[in-house]
Amino acid sequence: MEALNSYQADRIVEAVVSQLKAKLMVEVEASGRHVHLCRQDVETLFGKGYQLTEVRELSQPGQFVCAERVTISGPKGSLHNVVILGPERSETQAEISMTDSLALGIKPPVRLSGDIDNTPGFTITVGDKSIVKDKGVIIAKRHMHITPEDAERLNVKDREALSIKVFGSRPVVFQDTIARVSKDFRTYVHIDYDEANACGFTKGTFCRIIR
Ligand SMILES: [Zn+2]
């Protein structure tokens, strides 16, 4: 067999590493602050019958980024140009980082998306239209979307709290990362921007489940 040159050897190593990553690790995505809106609030802010404009699909099937932006406000300040994620939900909510919550002057709990009972309210504004919500702000709890096949392979149960080591430029172990198993998901870990900055996240960062 002819000796490999250094270029060929590098390509082989890269291929093996990427296959091992896919088998042993899970890709991480960082979710920025965003809102989900109910039908009624879309109509109040944008007009009767208005349909939000999809501009980009997210990794989870059926979820998308909208072209429209909103301002969200609390007693201490506002965050402008906040992205709306579709599709519409049954209840309006805002998912922000802890740093954002300091800017707004509110103290939201850390929750999984959709779990908004007993959470602080906020104001949503688009142009001259505003809605005062009496609840709906959360700090998104980090979580792993995982398919049943990957869950079986990685020995993960639905709702299990996992410890994950995220291999950013300054690796961090995040405990209490909640697994959510569904055939409607694609396998990704979601962290917020505070967590992303803490671990030196860049696109293409992977993590490993440690037990
Ligand atoms: Zn998610």
Residues whose N, C-alpha, C, O or C-beta is under 5 A from the ligand:
A	BS01	ZN	H190
